[in-house]
Amino acid sequence: MRGVHSIHTLSFGALYIEAWHRSLGEAEDTRLGPATGFLIGIPGDFWLVTAWHVLSGRRSDNGDAIRKDGLRPDYLRVRFAGEGQGGYHPVDQHFELYDGEF
């Protein structure tokens, strides 16, 4: 995962994820909801696994939007376990779901 250089072993359990919609203009981004996921891979090449509806904002049975306002996620905020002087602390990383061409 780009942006993640090292991962504490506590992060290899379930990870807390938030899906976010990027608002236009000066409005604040909209938190769409919480989710969970986990990592698979080898050191230096990890993949985040989560449910399809978390990434798409759509129902898996019929493809309709989950939210009545039709908002879909633009990025995820994933919480990892960090370690510092005071012990363990949460470290949030943002991951864009789309690049500039999509």
Number of C-alpha atoms within 10 A of each C-alpha: 12 9 8 11 10 10 16 11 10 13 16 14 12 15 19 16 22 18 24 23 17 15 12 8 7 6 8 10 13 15 16 18 12 14 17 16 16 16 18 11 10 8 9 12 12 17 13 12 12 16 11 11 16 23 16 18 22 19 14 13 6 7 11 12 16 17 12 7 7 10 19 21 23 20 18 23 18 21 19 23 16 17 14 7 6 6 7 12 13 12 12 15 13 15 15 11 13 10 7 4 4 5
